[in-house]
Amino acid sequence: MKIMVVGGGGREHAIIKALKKSPKADEIYALPGNGGIAADAHCVDIGAKDIDKIVAFAVDNNIDFAVVAPDDPLVLGAVDALEAAGIACFGPDRAAARIEGSKVFSKGLMEKYGIPTAAYQVFSDMGKALEYVRSCPVPVVIKADGLALGKGVFICEDRAQAAAALHSIMEDRIFGDSGARVVIEEFLTGPEVSVLAFTDGKTMVPMVSSMDHKRAHDGDKGPNTGGMGTVAPNPYYTKEVAERCMKEIFMPTMAAMNAEGCPFKGCLYFGLMITPKGPKVIEYNCRFGDPETQVVLPLLKSDLLTVMQAVRDERLGETEVEFEDASACCVIMASDGYPGSYEKGFEISIPEDLRESIYIAGAKLDDGRLLTNGGRVLGVTAVAADLAGAVKKAYEGAERVSFENAYFRRDIGKRALEA
């Protein structure tokens, strides 16, 4: 089979490496891919949001199956366009992708169908939003309605921070039209858990839980990033919590999307908080998380391509989805200065024996040399029988990878091990 994966980051590299294991996978194309992905797939210089060119490429090259991985093309309707052109596709259509594309839509869905989440208000008027934050309890959470590269969420400790966040989002439009509306939420407390789930609109199969580390520096300090590392499984996600989530959140979400006439087929990401009152939804994503994918897919025993085809064909209920009884840790190696300004163009050195367990996010090829080309450069993943072993192995790997200005957190997995 000829497979096409839309996207060009560490998540896409993890998906491609998992798909490569399938006996059905003959050729894999990445659009646009990156310099590191080029070792595992044919990279084609077509941007992930260039839907017309993506569809034309798929048709011209007789692609048998496509995987649309990032949020932007999903929300723009890449799956709708590919399916209309006769290309079988993994991922939600445009209507279902609204679950991530609009915070207002997802919060309204949860409210209507009684899915536990933080109390909230929606504002499209700056003056009314400012008035509200002058009297609401603090800390408070302010979110841009639309997509914002995972950076559209502000946790405001006091009213001055809340007012500043509103000015940035609604007035300065730092996220463009995504900031035309804001959701202002109550601040929840408790451990966070990420759960990715395969669903075909009839069956829901949660994957291994994980714990993301979003802050740039050790001790969860510094600015929010796209994620500096992950571990799986998450120790806070006990059997009891998992059962509650299935009953109170996962199945009701699938049923709610069906009831709204926009069944979700693909990978649905649940960002959860285990509050003193039980698990609640912080956010939904309409796709595999990054870097959660880099610890979840290495634990998948089943054939990923078979599972993805079953999701697309609504046969998930009759398809085996099995995971290793093991642990995984991913340490993200970034360019020093990320998520602010950083230099790029430094040569990356990766020992041959580590290549299979490294997922490259921000790199380019130049005369056969792999050079840094982004903030988050790569993820070093390790799998072991237990979490302590996986963390130790991942850090041993990170110490052996080198590029100038390399930076990584030294405490990925620390909270999970303490738990």
Rosetta blueprint (number, residue, H / E / L):
1 M L
2 K E
3 I E
4 M E
5 V E
6 V E
7 G E
8 G L
9 G L
10 G H
11 R H
12 E H
13 H H
14 A H
15 I H
16 I H
17 K H
18 A H
19 L H
20 K H
21 K L
22 S L
23 P L
24 K L
25 A L
26 D L
27 E E
28 I E
29 Y E
30 A E
31 L E
32 P E
33 G L
34 N L
35 G L
36 G L
37 I H
38 A H
39 A H
40 D L
41 A L
42 H E
43 C E
44 V L
45 D L
46 I L
47 G L
48 A L
49 K L
50 D L
51 I H
52 D H
53 K H
54 I H
55 V H
56 A H
57 F H
58 A H
59 V H
60 D H
61 N L
62 N L
63 I L
64 D L
65 F E
66 A E
67 V E
68 V E
69 A L
70 P L
71 D H
72 D H
73 P H
74 L H
75 V H
76 L H
77 G L
78 A H
79 V H
80 D H
81 A H
82 L H
83 E H
84 A H
85 A L
86 G L
87 I L
88 A E
89 C E
90 F E
91 G L
92 P L
93 D L
94 R H
95 A H
96 A H
97 A H
98 R H
99 I H
100 E H
101 G H
102 S L
103 K H
104 V H
105 F H
106 S H
107 K H
108 G H
109 L H
110 M H
111 E H
112 K H
113 Y H
114 G L
115 I L
116 P L
117 T E
118 A L
119 A L
120 Y E
121 Q E
122 V E
123 F E
124 S L
125 D L
126 M H
127 G H
128 K H
129 A H
130 L H
131 E H
132 Y H
133 V H
134 R L
135 S L
136 C L
137 P L
138 V L
139 P L
140 V E
141 V E
142 I E
143 K E
144 A E
145 D L
146 G L
147 L L
148 A L
149 L L
150 G L
151 K L
152 G L
153 V E
154 F E
155 I E
156 C E
157 E L
158 D L
159 R H
160 A H
161 Q H
162 A H
163 A H
164 A H
165 A H
166 L H
167 H H
168 S H
169 I H
170 M H
171 E H
172 D L
173 R L
174 I L
175 F L
176 G H
177 D H
178 S H
179 G H
180 A L
181 R L
182 V E
183 V E
184 I E
185 E E
186 E E
187 F L
188 L L
189 T L
190 G L
191 P L
192 E E
193 V E
194 S E
195 V E
196 L E
197 A E
198 F E
199 T E
200 D L
201 G L
202 K L
203 T L
204 M E
205 V E
206 P E
207 M L
208 V L
209 S L
210 S E
211 M E
212 D E
213 H L
214 K L
215 R E
216 A E
217 H E
218 D H
219 G H
220 D H
221 K E
222 G E
223 P E
224 N E
225 T L
226 G L
227 G L
228 M L
229 G E
230 T E
231 V E
232 A E
233 P L
234 N L
235 P L
236 Y L
237 Y L
238 T L
239 K H
240 E H
241 V H
242 A H
243 E H
244 R H
245 C H
246 M H
247 K H
248 E H
249 I H
250 F H
251 M H
252 P H
253 T H
254 M H
255 A H
256 A H
257 M H
258 N H
259 A H
260 E L
261 G L
262 C L
263 P L
264 F L
265 K L
266 G E
267 C E
268 L E
269 Y E
270 F E
271 G E
272 L E
273 M E
274 I E
275 T E
276 P L
277 K L
278 G E
279 P E
280 K E
281 V E
282 I E
283 E E
284 Y E
285 N E
286 C L
287 R L
288 F L
289 G L
290 D L
291 P L
292 E L
293 T H
294 Q H
295 V H
296 V H
297 L H
298 P H
299 L H
300 L E
301 K L
302 S L
303 D L
304 L H
305 L H
306 T H
307 V H
308 M H
309 Q H
310 A H
311 V H
312 R H
313 D L
314 E L
315 R L
316 L H
317 G H
318 E H
319 T L
320 E L
321 V L
322 E L
323 F E
324 E L
325 D L
326 A L
327 S E
328 A E
329 C E
330 C E
331 V E
332 I E
333 M E
334 A E
335 S E
336 D L
337 G L
338 Y L
339 P L
340 G L
341 S L
342 Y L
343 E L
344 K L
345 G L
346 F L
347 E E
348 I L
349 S E
350 I L
351 P L
352 E H
353 D H
354 L H
355 R H
356 E H
357 S H
358 I E
359 Y E
360 I E
361 A L
362 G L
363 A E
364 K E
365 L E
366 D E
367 D L
368 G L
369 R E
370 L E
371 L E
372 T E
373 N L
374 G L
375 G L
376 R E
377 V E
378 L E
379 G E
380 V E
381 T E
382 A E
383 V E
384 A E
385 A L
386 D L
387 L H
388 A H
389 G H
390 A H
391 V H
392 K H
393 K H
394 A H
395 Y H
396 E H
397 G H
398 A H
399 E H
400 R H
401 V L
402 S E
403 F L
404 E L
405 N L
406 A E
407 Y E
408 F L
409 R L
410 R L
411 D L
412 I L
413 G L
414 K H
415 R H
416 A H
417 L H
418 E H
419 A L
